[in-house]
Amino acid sequence: MIAAGTRASTEHSFTTWDGVELFYRAWLTDTPKQKALILFHRGHEHSGRFQETVDLLALEDFSIFAWDARGHGRSPGERGYAESFGCLVQDADAFVRHICSHYRIPMENTGILALSVGAVVLSAWVHDYAPPIRVLVLGSPALRVKLYVPFALFFLRLQLMVQGKAFVQSYVKAKMLTHDPKECESYANDKLITRSIAVNILIGMHDTATRIVADASAILPPTLVLISGKDWVVKLPPQREFFSRLASPQKQIQEYPGFFHDLFHELDRRAPIAKSREFILRSFASPYSPLSLAKGERNRPEFDRLSQTLSPFSPAGLFWGAQRLFLKTMGRLSKGVQIGWRYGFDSGDSLDHVYRNKPQGITPLGWLIDSIYLNSPGWKGIRQRKVHLKALLRKAIQQVHQHGQPVRLLDVAAGGGRYVLETMRESSAIPMTAVLRDWSTSNVDAAARLADEFQLKNVSVMKGDAFDRESLASINPRPSIAIVSGLHELFPDNRMVARSLLGISEALTED
């Protein structure tokens, strides 16, 4: 039995990633402790509804924090709205980092407890940012909301396309959340409850949850999933599928038959709160020890699944078969497809065509096919990756130069070398040299041509194996900046990746 006390909260604010001041509450320990539990509320709610939960958790050695999400409670913003669901994930990252920095609590001594919509936000954060947190507790995660209206998601997407910004009023009534009459009354009369939700957030949560469930093996911290057995708000099968895909060796799932959606305000709420407390304390009982990924077991099931040959008569087999047939016939009218078949779709020549982003083709139809090809999500992502790579490379060049060190670049798998060579040309005020290596002769030739076109005389282009440790380590003069992008993630054997990283590490200067 949990002995509940009364723990007073204090009120604070922090500046999130875009300069907005968000509100949060803190239940601090009497004496400074380097352990934190951070709470994230359900959709429509706010941090003030966590007071009893904090008391029942009775974690006296933990400082406990809870925010009001953007557009909720006492935080600013249009009610129920954010620019995107990803914006909420960025807010969560900023909040956790603020807590760790401001209260001097190491992130590995931090636990997360998140409910419903908050559980999806924090699952996405743990998946995308890979923070070294100690424990993750997810209550009734809203991985798939029950929309009830047929084709609701289709019409919501259509509404968003037409209106740009749209809202829906929640169908959720207090009696659908809990059997407790007092909690129903409290919810119904709470002036800080946000009754509406932006359509883009609802759709963004659906799409994010789909992605997170499919790749839940990337979530590694000890994880407890709490399920409401009679949930009128969210579907249960995605929660179970999410749990089954989790890679953490320390994971538990607990279902509470008959419970409505709001586990922590149900009549028998002491049961899930006690379970959460026990799991949190057990996770903190031993020193932080991150799960080793050196052998790559986490991704092996997904690699094996993707490696299976599709039946030509399956829906996926028919779809991809039709795609291949089109690319081998009419697709050849497109300049990009021609380059792909001739040199490889991951070749430096292909990437150069993608980076230039100027449709070409035989006949107007070929131009149209090339335009569609260049604007596919994958190639748009590649172009955005180039933007980020160049920004990071410029920053690294400036830092090395400011420290008085010679700027010597090494790209171990440069492809056509465009992002490196463009950055060198744009940063010509800083003296630098570069060694561009690639396994493909066509990529080496393309990079050499581009270096000549840019009139860069301080560039060496050569054929080289990015997984040859000895070859990398023997590069002379030793580089001060090493680049590897779009390479390691293509290979399932972590031993190869380790050889490459060791070679790069040994090649770099020690300063």
Disulfide bonds with the S-S distance in Angstrom:
none
